[in-house]
Each structure stands twice: as structure tokens, then as C-alpha cells.
């Protein structure tokens, strides 16, 4: 592939709901630009973007793919993103690397939640966007309904650039609102001029009028001319539209059929015409030496720097660090400094990735997206620059994973293999993480949803040849006491020679602080228990609180007082007093009304206002206490509640089902509270049953 300068580059992320036609759209661009000789199909598993075996099997995108095309002396880097919410991290990475967005909406399915979420991301990152209504060749596609829904949601900034021409209920062409010309489809997505149909004349006039109002609002001079009855030249209109699209005050709506390559040429022309090239955009980092702002601004004359926005780790094609060059020109023989890892990275070759196919290039100019193979320590979010001018850029903020499942190897011999494979997958997917929960003897896998974790397990099996089993995670309960007890225990053994003798009298009472496991106090008088055995008594407590006598969970919030006992001048030992304490502890806890404590989480659920009733009803079923509701803007409400951690298992799927995918949640552990009696009884019985099974084994 040729080397392109910043003024000839466009970086465009393609977003939308799952199944709306994003991958097919990118495939059509690749075909029309000559990258491929025939269009691949998602159903056939032969598209450029969906090269992963899991994507081909499931027929939807899981990761972001880069598909660069050359068009009219320009290079457009299309970033084809997943539409399903479990892979939102991939979308967020791509949005951070892009400078413009195409939001794909199916003319048949209408405005779905994936398109709404894509819009929210564009708002967050201030990305100019064009909406493309796909599937216009389908009989029941309804462009007007899509327009009405978009206008109802987002107001006057929604402006159609095209109107569909239908003949005999078929999608026959379109009217260009800007030029007021009609076009009919010819072969291979090309068009032939045609008159504007009479039934579209009034609609065209209405949309053109609103378009001219938007143009007039770009400057006072235009406003005066508009009210003076003057008309704008076509070039003035295009310049004003470019300004309005890039500042977000106008969002154009175009249409077509990706399968038939209809509307593609006009869309690519709009991308080049209206989206800004990188050399006209701003980006800044921090000079790590001086701690001053570094205005990179995609300037080739400034010290070279690049940001790693994504990592691909594939057992077949190797590791690639996808970079966006922020300043200077990066060449294949450069030595770059990784500020985040404090290491030098020697580049051997530079690539442009097209799907999973690396195309070697000699250099990458500021504003371009490329890839570097086999960087030793580099990870997603790292900055590459020169040692003389070390730069760091702010990493893209990714969604935090809250869905978790316990996993274990089906074959114990695969444990190390699974750990290594997951490390590679976590380099690639920043929304995947593992946690070793030593207390409950389990390893947890966190992701963005149940489907995310299911695909991880499938990939481990099919790519890395190791099988894991996913299950509900064990909950980290605690034990404590509610009353006081006074016990004694005499540990006495005689087996020839020195015996074992330790005798303790102890009181146990609630400490009032469940943050601490225990507090030890001794008030022995008269040397009933010699001082040198006090540490042994405390050792017995340390061991005892690891597993409580109620259900073998850690004990917290207990005060132990040693007040009396006895010893034998020959047979007493530290071990004897430790064992006496352990037995006294068990007896003392069971006589002091032991209770089970369950972990409580603070939960925030953000949902559209219409769903707050359903969400609160479901939370009540999960034993939650709703603390309040706060408006979050844009017709959304944040429901705040506290609920047991047990109520969070499977919550992601239920919330999405209730809210049509619009609800999101976050939580954090806050404290322990006494579990209800029925929960305690069930858990104690389950632990007793488990202990019996282990004893039989």
C-alpha cells in the first residue's frame, strides 16, 4: 500500500447495532475500491473484517478490524466494530483512534439501542458522524420512519442528505438534497441522472429549507444573506456543511444497500468531503521530561510519537500493536522509547493491517493508523516516542467489567496452559480480567457479559486447545458472634514420656468492628498461665479465625479474653496451649449465637426513565434496599441501591432483557451485614454437605 500524508487520510469508525450491516458496508467499500474482486458475505464467513474463527462461527463481529481502502487519491482507514454490548471495549478503543464515525441503522429494523449507544459514544468523544440507513433494498425498509425516530430523539441536527426514489415498491435511486438532483441505480452501484419524482418535490423542498437554515447559522454573514433572500453557491453550502458536521451541529443521514453496493460511492465521497483530515485536528500529550503539554496536532515536523490503541495477539499471525501516529513520521528502522514501560523498542517492520493481512509499508505519517509486530513489552494504552522527547498520551477510558464467573480447568494438566492463554487474551481484550480468590479457593473471570465469557471459553478450547468449566462464583461470607460466652478447655495428652497439657479459660464477645478479624486481651493474674504461653494462645486464635465453626468461613469482629487457666511444669508447651485455644474458640463461638455475614454491594443502575419501575421491582426480588433515584440527563435515571452480592449473579443479562439493552450498572463492595436466617440455614447445610463429600473422597 502507498504511503499517505495526513491531509489525504481519514480515520472512520463504523458503529451500530449488532446485525445492522456494518461488516457488509465495509466489505462493499473494499470491493468498490478494488481491494477484493468479489464481495464476501458474513453468512459465508469470508469477509475481510470477520476473520476470527469465533466470528465466522457466530456470524457477528467480536473484535475491531481495520480495513484501509484507497479512494480518489485518499486513504480511508475503516474501523469495523462489534455491535453487541459484550464487546463495547473494542468499540471504545476504535472510537479513541478515529476522527469520524459512520452509524449504521437498518432501514428494516429501525433505530435500535446499538445505534443509540454509538451516538452516546460520539457525543462523549465529540466525533462528527454520518448516519447510513442500510437495507434499503429490502421491501419493508422505511426511511421516513427512521428519519422520524431520529428527529424525535436528536432534534433538528438530524438532516437527510438523500431521499429514496421507489418505483414499483423497489429502491430505484435517490434524490440528493444538497444538489436537488435525482439519480437512478445502474450496474455495480453506479448511477444515472434522472428527474426528481413529483411525489418527492414537497418533501425535498422542506428538507432543503431546513438544510439552508443550518447553513445560514454557521455565520452572521450567511444569516444576513439568508434572510435577505439570497441563495448560497454549492461550494459555500459544502464548506458550511463541513463546518457544521465537524462541530456536531448537523448529522447527515444517507442511505443505500451494502449488499448491492448502492449508495456506497456517495457515502465515501461524503467521508472525504466532510470529515476533517488529521492534519487539521488537535491532539495533545504531556512531555514526561518537562511535564509540559505537548501539542502534537498530527504535525509531521514535530518529534515522532504514537499511541497504541489496540493489541492483537493471535497464535497464528503473532502479536501486533496497532498504533495511531500522533506526530512526526515513523519509519521501519526506528528505535522508539516506550515511556509507560521505560524501555526501548526496536522496530523491524511497519505494517498496515487489512483484516488479519499485514501489508508492509516503509513509513507512517502523522494521522495514519498502522501496526508494529512483536514489540516486547508494549501494551494497549502505551505511548511510543523518542527518548529525547518522551511523550505520554492519556489512555482511552474503557468500560469496567462487572460480570463474573468462576472457572476451573477440566483437565488439571492444562492449568498453566490456560493461565498463559488468558494472559494473551487479556493483552488483546482490556475488558477481560482474572482474579485469584484464595479465600474461597476459586479463580474468577470478569467480562462485559455472559456471552463475552462464553466466547472466551470457546476460544480457549478451539484456539488454545484447553477446556474450562464456568460456574457461579462462591460468595465470600463471614462469621461473627452476637452474644458473649465464657468457656474453658483443657488439652491433655499422655503417651509415654513428656505429655501435652494446656488449660485455658476464655471469654468471647462481639468486637463491634467487622473490619478486624479479632482482638486478643489477657487479664490473667497470679501466673495461672505463664506469660511465655500468651503468644501460643494468640497463634491459636489466628488459626481459628481462618475457618469458623459455623460454616467454615473466616471469622470477624470477635474479642477474645484469656482470664485464667493452668499449666504443668513439665507437660505444658506452646503447642498444647495453641490446641487448647483452638478448641475453646470453637466452643466459645458456638455458645455466643454465631451468625453468618453476607457481603453487601452498593449498586448504581442507569436506565431510561420508562424502565425505572421494572428495575426497582426486580431489585426488590433480589433483597435490595433502594436508596434513591437521581436524574442523569438525556431521559435517564440512576437508581441507587444496596443489595447482597449474591443478587448480582446473572444481573447483567436480566437488566439488558428488561431494558432492551439500554440499562447499565456498576457496583462496589461496601460492608458485611447479617444474613437472613433462611440464607444462613441454607448455607450452613450446603457447607456441611460439602464437608461430608470431601471426607468421603
C-alpha positions in Angstrom: 0.0 0.0 0.0 1.2 3.5 -0.7 2.3 5.9 1.9 -0.1 8.8 2.6 0.4 12.2 4.2 -2.0 13.5 6.9 -4.1 15.6 4.5 -5.0 12.5 2.5 -6.1 10.3 5.4 -9.5 9.8 7.0 -9.9 7.6 10.1 -13.5 6.4 10.3 -15.1 4.1 12.9 -18.2 2.1 11.7 -20.7 1.6 14.6 -24.2 0.4 15.1 -26.4 -2.3 16.5 -25.5 -5.9 16.0 -26.8 -7.2 12.6 -27.4 -3.7 11.2 -24.9 -4.3 8.4 -21.6 -2.7 9.5 -19.3 -5.5 8.2 -21.2 -5.8 4.9 -20.8 -2.0 4.5 -17.0 -2.2 4.9 -16.9 -5.2 2.6 -18.7 -3.2 -0.1 -16.2 -0.3 0.3 -13.3 -2.8 -0.1 -14.9 -4.3 -3.2 -15.7 -1.0 -4.9 -12.1 0.3 -4.1 -10.5 -2.8 -5.7 -9.2 -4.4 -2.5 -11.2 -7.5 -3.4 -12.5 -8.9 -6.6 -15.7 -10.2 -5.1 -17.8 -9.3 -2.1 -17.6 -11.6 0.9 -20.6 -12.4 3.0 -21.0 -12.6 6.7 -23.1 -15.8 6.3 -20.3 -17.4 4.3 -17.6 -16.4 6.8 -15.4 -14.9 4.1 -15.4 -11.2 4.8 -12.2 -9.2 5.4 -13.3 -8.0 8.9 -14.6 -11.2 10.5 -11.5 -13.3 10.1 -11.6 -14.8 13.6 -13.0 -18.4 13.8 -15.4 -17.4 16.5 -16.7 -14.5 14.4 -17.2 -16.8 11.4 -19.0 -19.4 13.5 -21.3 -17.0 15.3 -21.7 -14.6 12.3 -21.1 -11.4 14.1 -18.0 -9.3 14.9 -16.2 -9.8 18.2 -13.2 -7.6 17.7 -12.4 -4.4 15.9 -10.9 -4.8 12.4 -9.0 -2.2 10.4 -9.8 -2.2 6.7 -7.9 0.6 4.8 -9.0 1.5 1.3 -7.7 3.9 -1.3 -10.2 6.2 -3.0 -9.7 9.3 -5.0 -6.0 9.7 -4.0 -7.0 9.4 -0.3 -6.7 6.6 2.2 -9.6 5.8 4.5 -9.0 3.6 7.5 -12.3 2.0 8.3 -12.5 0.5 11.8 -15.2 -2.1 11.7 -16.5 -2.6 15.3 -18.8 -5.2 17.1 -22.4 -4.3 17.6 -23.1 -6.4 20.7 -22.7 -4.8 24.1 -20.4 -7.5 25.5 -17.6 -6.2 23.2 -18.0 -2.5 24.0 -14.3 -2.2 24.9 -13.4 -2.9 21.3 -15.8 -0.1 20.2 -14.3 2.3 22.8 -10.8 1.6 21.6 -11.7 2.3 18.0 -13.6 5.5 18.8 -10.5 6.7 20.6 -8.5 6.2 17.4 -11.0 7.6 14.9 -11.8 11.1 13.8 -15.2 10.4 12.4 -18.0 7.9 12.6 -20.5 6.1 10.4 -23.5 5.0 12.4 -25.3 2.2 10.5 -29.0 1.8 11.0 -31.1 -0.9 9.3 -33.9 0.6 7.3 -35.9 -2.6 8.1 -35.2 -2.8 11.9 -35.1 0.9 12.6 -33.3 2.8 15.3 -32.1 0.2 17.7 -30.3 0.5 21.1 -26.9 -0.2 19.5 -27.3 3.0 17.4 -28.2 5.0 20.5 -25.1 3.8 22.3 -23.0 4.6 19.2 -24.5 8.1 19.3 -23.6 8.5 23.0 -20.0 7.5 22.4 -19.8 10.0 19.6 -21.1 12.7 21.9 -18.6 11.7 24.6 -15.6 11.9 22.3 -17.1 14.8 20.2 -16.8 12.7 17.0 -18.5 14.1 13.8 -20.8 11.4 12.4 -22.8 10.4 9.4 -25.8 8.1 9.7 -26.1 5.5 7.0 -29.5 3.7 6.6 -28.8 0.3 5.2 -31.0 -2.5 3.8 -32.9 0.0 1.6 -33.3 -2.8 -1.0 -35.5 -4.8 1.5 -39.2 -4.5 0.7 -40.3 -3.3 4.2 -37.4 -0.8 4.7 -38.9 2.5 5.9 -36.5 5.5 5.5 -39.2 8.0 6.6 -39.8 6.1 9.9 -36.1 6.1 10.6 -35.9 9.8 10.0 -38.9 10.5 12.2 -37.4 8.4 15.0 -34.0 10.1 14.8 -35.6 13.5 14.7 -37.7 12.7 17.7 -34.6 11.6 19.6 -32.0 14.1 18.5 -33.9 17.1 17.1 -33.1 19.5 14.3 -29.5 18.4 13.9 -30.7 15.3 12.0 -30.6 16.3 8.3 -31.2 13.9 5.4 -28.7 14.4 2.6 -30.7 11.9 0.4 -34.3 10.8 -0.2 -35.2 7.4 -1.6 -36.8 7.0 -5.0 -39.1 4.0 -5.1 -40.6 2.5 -8.3 -43.0 -0.5 -8.1 -42.1 -0.8 -4.4 -38.5 -1.2 -5.2 -35.5 1.0 -4.2 -34.7 2.6 -7.6 -32.5 5.5 -6.7 -32.2 8.7 -4.6 -32.5 12.4 -4.7 -29.5 14.4 -3.5 -31.0 17.1 -1.2 -27.9 19.4 -1.5 -27.8 19.5 -5.3 -31.5 18.8 -5.7 -30.8 16.2 -8.4 -32.2 12.7 -8.9 -30.1 9.6 -9.6 -31.2 6.1 -10.6 -29.2 2.9 -9.9 -27.2 1.4 -12.7 -24.8 -1.6 -12.6 -22.4 -2.1 -9.7 -23.8 0.7 -7.6 -23.2 3.4 -10.2 -25.9 6.0 -11.0 -27.6 7.7 -14.0 -29.2 11.1 -13.8 -33.0 11.3 -13.6 -35.6 13.9 -12.9 -36.8 14.4 -9.3 -40.1 12.5 -8.9 -43.1 14.7 -8.4 -44.2 13.0 -5.2 -40.8 13.9 -3.6 -40.9 17.6 -4.6 -42.6 19.0 -1.4 -40.5 16.7 0.9 -37.3 17.8 -0.9 -38.3 21.5 -0.6 -38.9 21.0 3.2 -35.6 19.2 3.8 -33.6 21.7 1.6 -35.1 24.6 3.6 -34.0 23.1 6.9 -30.6 22.4 5.4 -30.3 26.0 4.3 -31.3 27.2 7.8 -28.4 25.1 9.2 -26.0 26.6 6.7 -27.2 30.1 7.5 -26.5 29.6 11.2 -22.8 29.0 10.6 -22.0 32.7 10.3 -23.7 36.1 10.7 -22.9 37.0 7.1 -24.7 33.9 5.9 -27.6 34.6 8.2 -28.0 38.1 6.8 -27.8 36.8 3.3 -30.3 34.1 4.0 -32.9 36.5 5.4 -32.2 38.8 2.6 -33.4 36.1 0.2 -30.0 35.4 -1.4 -29.0 31.9 -2.4 -25.7 30.2 -1.5 -23.4 28.7 -4.0 -22.9 24.9 -4.0 -19.3 25.4 -2.7 -20.5 27.7 0.1 -23.0 25.1 1.1 -20.4 22.4 1.2 -18.0 24.5 3.2 -20.7 25.4 5.7 -21.9 21.8 5.9 -18.3 20.6 6.6 -18.0 23.1 9.5 -21.4 22.1 10.9 -20.8 18.4 10.6 -17.4 18.6 12.3 -18.7 20.7 15.2 -21.7 18.3 15.6 -24.5 20.8 14.9 -25.5 18.8 11.8 -25.7 15.0 11.5 -26.3 13.9 7.8 -28.4 10.9 7.0 -27.6 8.9 3.9 -28.9 5.6 2.6 -28.2 2.6 0.4 -27.9 -1.1 0.1 -24.5 -2.5 1.1 -25.3 -5.9 -0.5 -26.0 -4.3 -3.9 -23.3 -1.6 -3.4 -25.9 1.1 -3.8 -25.1 4.4 -2.2 -21.5 3.5 -1.4 -19.8 5.8 -3.8 -21.8 8.8 -2.5 -21.0 7.8 1.1 -17.3 7.6 0.5 -17.3 10.9 -1.3 -19.1 12.4 1.7 -16.5 11.0 4.1 -13.7 12.6 2.1 -15.6 15.8 1.5 -16.9 16.4 5.0 -14.7 14.7 7.6 -11.6 16.6 8.6 -8.2 15.1 7.7 -5.9 14.6 10.7 -3.5 17.4 9.9 -6.4 19.9 10.7 -7.2 18.3 14.0 -5.8 18.8 17.5 -4.2 16.2 19.8 -2.0 16.8 22.9 0.0 14.8 25.3 2.5 15.6 28.1 6.2 15.8 27.7 7.4 13.5 30.5 10.7 15.4 30.9 9.3 18.9 31.3 5.8 17.9 32.4 4.5 20.5 29.9 1.8 20.0 27.3 3.0 18.6 24.0 0.7 19.8 21.2 1.3 17.0 18.7 -1.6 18.0 16.4 -0.6 15.3 13.8 2.2 17.5 12.7 5.0 15.7 10.7 7.5 18.3 11.7 7.3 17.6 15.4 9.1 14.9 17.3 7.7 11.5 16.4 5.1 9.9 18.8 2.4 7.3 18.5 -0.3 5.8 20.7 -1.0 2.1 20.9 -4.8 1.9 20.7 -5.2 -1.9 20.3 -3.2 -5.1 20.6 -3.8 -8.2 18.5 -2.4 -11.5 19.9 -3.1 -14.4 17.6 -1.4 -17.8 17.9 -1.2 -17.9 14.1 -0.3 -14.4 13.0 1.5 -13.3 16.2 1.3 -10.1 18.2 0.6 -6.8 16.5 0.5 -3.4 18.3 -1.9 -1.1 16.4 -0.7 2.4 16.6 -2.0 5.8 15.7 0.8 8.2 14.7 0.2 11.5 16.6 3.3 13.4 15.3 6.3 13.1 13.1 7.0 10.2 10.6 7.6 6.7 12.0 9.9 4.6 9.9 10.5 0.9 9.8 14.1 1.1 11.3 13.3 3.5 14.1 14.1 2.9 17.8 11.2 4.2 19.9 11.0 4.8 23.6 8.1 3.3 25.5 7.6 5.7 28.3 5.0 3.6 30.1 7.3 0.6 30.3 10.6 2.6 30.4 12.1 0.5 27.6 13.4 0.9 24.1 11.5 -0.7 21.2 13.4 -1.5 18.0 11.1 -1.6 15.1 11.9 -4.2 12.4 9.0 -3.7 10.0 6.0 -1.4 9.8 2.6 -2.7 8.6 -0.8 -1.6 7.6 -3.3 -4.3 8.7 -6.2 -5.1 6.4 -8.3 -7.5 8.5 -5.7 -10.1 9.5 -3.5 -9.5 6.5 -0.3 -7.4 7.2 0.8 -5.1 4.3 4.4 -3.8 4.8 5.0 -0.1 4.5 8.3 1.9 4.8 6.8 4.7 6.9 3.7 6.0 8.5 2.9 9.7 8.6 1.2 11.6 11.5 -2.5 10.9 11.5 -2.2 7.4 10.0 -3.1 4.1 11.6 -0.6 1.1 11.3 0.8 -1.8 13.1 4.1 -2.9 14.6 4.9 -6.6 15.0 6.5 -8.3 18.0 7.0 -5.3 20.4 8.4 -6.9 23.5 6.7 -5.1 26.4 4.3 -2.8 24.8 0.6 -2.9 25.7 -2.6 -1.2 24.7 -2.6 2.4 26.1 1.2 2.8 25.9 2.9 5.7 24.2 5.9 5.4 21.8 8.1 8.4 21.2 11.8 9.4 21.2 14.0 9.2 24.3 15.0 12.9 23.7 11.3 13.9 23.8 9.4 11.3 25.9 5.7 11.8 25.4 2.7 10.2 27.1 -0.9 10.3 25.9 -4.0 9.7 28.0 -5.2 6.1 27.6 -8.8 5.7 26.3 -11.2 5.1 29.1 -12.8 1.7 28.8 -15.9 0.2 30.4 -15.2 -1.8 33.5 -16.2 -5.5 33.6 -18.7 -6.4 36.3 -20.0 -9.8 35.1 -18.0 -12.6 36.8 -18.0 -16.4 36.7 -15.8 -19.0 38.4 -13.7 -21.1 36.1 -11.6 -24.2 36.5 -9.7 -26.5 34.2 -11.4 -29.6 33.2 -8.0 -31.2 32.8 -5.7 -30.3 35.7 -2.7 -30.7 33.4 -4.0 -27.6 31.5 -3.8 -25.1 34.4 -0.6 -23.5 33.3 -1.6 -23.5 29.6 -4.9 -21.8 30.5 -3.2 -19.2 32.5 -0.8 -18.4 29.6 -3.6 -18.3 27.1 -5.7 -16.0 29.3 -2.7 -13.6 29.7 -2.5 -13.4 25.9 -6.3 -12.8 25.6 -6.2 -10.1 28.3 -3.4 -8.3 26.3 -5.9 -8.2 23.4 -9.1 -7.5 25.4 -8.8 -4.9 28.0 -12.3 -5.6 29.4 -11.3 -9.2 30.4 -9.6 -9.9 33.7 -8.9 -12.7 36.0 -8.9 -12.6 39.8 -7.4 -15.3 42.1 -9.8 -15.6 45.1 -7.6 -17.5 47.5 -10.1 -17.3 50.4 -12.7 -19.2 48.5 -10.2 -21.3 46.5 -11.5 -20.1 43.2 -10.3 -18.2 40.1 -12.7 -15.7 38.7 -13.1 -14.5 35.2 -14.6 -11.0 34.7 -16.1 -9.7 31.4 -18.7 -7.4 30.0 -21.5 -10.1 29.9 -22.2 -13.8 30.0 -21.8 -14.0 26.2 -18.3 -12.4 26.5 -17.2 -15.1 29.0 -18.8 -17.9 26.9 -16.8 -16.8 23.9 -13.6 -16.6 25.9 -14.2 -20.3 27.0 -14.9 -21.3 23.4 -11.7 -19.5 22.2 -9.6 -21.3 24.8 -10.9 -24.6 23.6 -10.8 -24.0 19.8 -7.7 -21.9 19.6 -5.5 -22.8 22.6 -6.8 -26.4 23.0 -7.6 -26.1 26.7 -11.0 -26.6 28.2 -12.5 -24.7 31.1 -15.7 -25.0 33.0 -17.7 -21.9 34.0 -19.8 -21.8 37.1 -21.5 -19.5 39.6 -18.9 -17.9 41.9 -18.7 -18.8 45.6 -19.7 -15.8 47.8 -17.2 -14.7 50.4 -19.4 -15.0 53.6 -18.0 -14.2 57.0 -18.9 -15.4 60.5 -19.2 -13.5 63.7 -21.0 -13.6 67.1 -23.9 -11.7 68.6 -23.6 -12.6 72.3 -21.0 -13.3 75.0 -19.7 -16.6 76.1 -17.4 -17.9 78.8 -15.7 -21.3 78.2 -12.8 -23.3 79.2 -10.9 -26.1 77.6 -8.2 -28.4 78.9 -6.0 -30.0 76.3 -4.3 -33.1 77.9 -2.5 -36.0 76.3 -0.3 -38.6 77.7 1.6 -41.1 75.6 4.7 -42.1 77.4 7.5 -39.6 78.2 6.5 -35.9 78.2 2.8 -35.4 77.8 0.8 -32.4 76.5 -1.0 -30.1 78.8 -2.7 -26.8 78.2 -5.7 -25.3 80.0 -7.4 -22.0 79.1 -10.4 -20.2 80.4 -11.6 -17.6 77.9 -14.4 -15.1 77.3 -15.6 -14.2 73.8 -17.7 -11.2 73.0 -18.6 -9.1 69.9 -15.9 -6.6 69.0 -18.2 -4.2 67.2 -15.8 -3.9 64.3 -16.1 -6.4 61.4 -13.2 -4.8 59.6 -10.9 -6.6 62.1 -10.8 -10.4 62.5 -10.1 -10.4 66.2 -8.8 -8.6 69.2 -6.8 -10.5 71.9 -6.6 -9.5 75.5 -5.2 -11.3 78.5 -6.1 -10.5 82.1 -4.5 -13.5 83.8 -3.4 -12.9 87.4 -1.2 -14.9 89.7 0.7 -16.6 86.8 -2.1 -19.2 86.3 -0.9 -19.2 82.6 2.7 -18.1 82.3 3.4 -15.1 80.0 5.5 -17.2 77.6 2.3 -19.1 76.6 0.4 -15.9 75.7 1.8 -15.9 72.1 0.8 -19.5 71.7 -2.8 -18.6 72.7 -2.8 -15.9 70.1 -1.5 -18.3 67.4 -4.4 -20.5 68.2 -6.7 -17.5 67.6 -5.0 -16.6 64.3 -5.5 -20.2 63.1 -9.1 -20.4 64.4 -10.4 -17.3 62.7 -9.4 -18.6 59.2 -12.3 -21.1 59.4 -15.2 -20.6 61.7 -17.1 -23.4 63.4 -20.5 -22.4 61.9 -19.8 -22.9 58.2 -16.0 -22.8 57.8 -16.0 -19.1 56.7 -13.5 -16.6 58.1 -14.5 -15.1 61.4 -14.5 -11.4 62.0 -15.4 -8.9 64.8 -14.6 -11.1 67.8 -12.9 -10.2 71.0 -11.1 -13.0 72.9 -10.1 -12.5 76.5 -7.8 -15.0 78.3 -8.6 -14.6 82.0 -7.5 -17.9 83.6 -6.2 -21.4 83.1 -3.5 -23.7 84.4 -0.2 -25.3 83.3 2.0 -28.3 84.1 5.7 -27.5 84.8 6.8 -30.5 82.6 4.0 -31.3 80.1 2.9 -27.8 79.1 4.1 -26.5 75.8 3.2 -23.8 73.2 1.6 -26.4 71.0 -0.6 -27.6 73.9 -1.9 -24.1 74.7 -2.4 -23.4 71.0 -4.6 -26.6 70.7 -6.5 -25.7 73.8 -7.2 -22.2 72.4 -8.5 -23.7 69.1 -10.9 -25.9 70.9 -12.0 -23.2 73.3 -12.6 -20.9 70.3 -14.9 -23.4 68.6 -16.9 -24.0 71.8 -17.0 -20.3 72.6 -18.2 -19.2 69.2 -20.9 -21.8 69.1 -22.2 -20.7 72.5 -22.2 -17.0 71.6 -25.0 -17.0 69.0 -22.9 -17.3 65.8 -24.3 -15.7 62.7 -23.4 -15.6 59.0 -22.5 -12.2 57.5 -23.1 -11.6 53.8 -21.2 -9.1 51.6 -23.3 -6.1 50.6 -22.7 -4.1 47.4 -23.5 -0.5 46.6 -25.2 -0.6 43.2 -25.9 2.1 40.6 -28.2 1.2 37.7 -28.5 3.8 34.9 -31.7 3.2 32.8 -34.1 5.2 30.7 -36.9 6.8 32.8 -39.5 4.4 31.3 -37.8 1.3 32.9 -37.3 2.6 36.5 -40.4 0.7 37.8 -39.3 -2.6 36.3 -35.8 -2.2 37.6 -36.9 -1.4 41.1 -39.3 -4.3 41.2 -36.6 -6.7 40.1 -34.2 -5.2 42.8 -36.8 -5.9 45.5 -36.8 -9.5 44.5 -33.1 -9.6 45.0 -33.4 -8.3 48.6 -32.1 -4.9 47.7 -32.7 -1.7 49.6 -33.4 1.1 47.1 -31.8 4.3 48.5 -33.0 6.7 45.9 -33.3 7.8 42.2 -31.4 10.7 40.6 -31.9 12.2 37.2 -28.9 11.5 34.9 -30.0 13.7 31.9 -31.0 12.6 28.4 -34.1 10.9 29.8 -32.2 8.6 32.1 -32.3 7.9 35.8 -29.7 6.4 38.2 -31.3 4.0 40.7 -29.1 3.7 43.7 -29.4 0.6 45.9 -27.6 -1.7 48.3 -28.0 -5.5 47.8 -26.3 -8.7 48.8 -23.6 -9.8 46.4 -25.5 -13.0 45.8 -28.1 -10.9 44.0 -25.6 -9.8 41.4 -25.1 -13.1 39.7 -26.8 -13.1 36.2 -27.9 -9.4 36.8 -26.3 -8.2 33.5 -28.4 -10.5 31.4 -31.6 -9.7 33.3 -31.1 -5.9 33.2 -30.4 -6.0 29.4 -33.5 -8.1 28.9 -35.7 -5.7 31.0 -34.4 -2.5 29.3 -33.8 -3.7 25.8 -30.1 -3.4 26.3 -30.3 0.2 27.4 -29.5 -0.3 31.1 -26.0 -0.3 32.5 -24.8 -0.9 36.1 -21.8 -0.6 38.3 -21.2 -1.8 41.9 -18.6 -2.0 44.6 -18.4 -3.8 47.9 -19.3 -1.7 50.9 -19.6 -3.9 54.0 -20.8 -7.1 55.6 -24.3 -7.5 57.1 -26.0 -10.3 59.0 -27.6 -12.7 56.5 -31.3 -13.6 57.0 -32.0 -16.8 58.9 -33.1 -18.8 55.8 -30.0 -17.8 54.0 -27.8 -18.8 56.9 -29.5 -22.2 57.3 -29.2 -23.0 53.6 -25.5 -22.1 53.5 -24.6 -24.0 56.7 -26.4 -27.1 55.3 -24.6 -26.7 52.0 -21.2 -26.4 53.7 -21.9 -29.4 55.9 -22.9 -31.5 52.8 -19.7 -30.4 51.1 -17.6 -31.3 54.1 -19.1 -34.8 54.1 -18.4 -35.2 50.4 -14.8 -34.2 50.9 -14.4 -36.6 53.9 -15.7 -39.5 51.7 -13.3 -38.6 48.9 
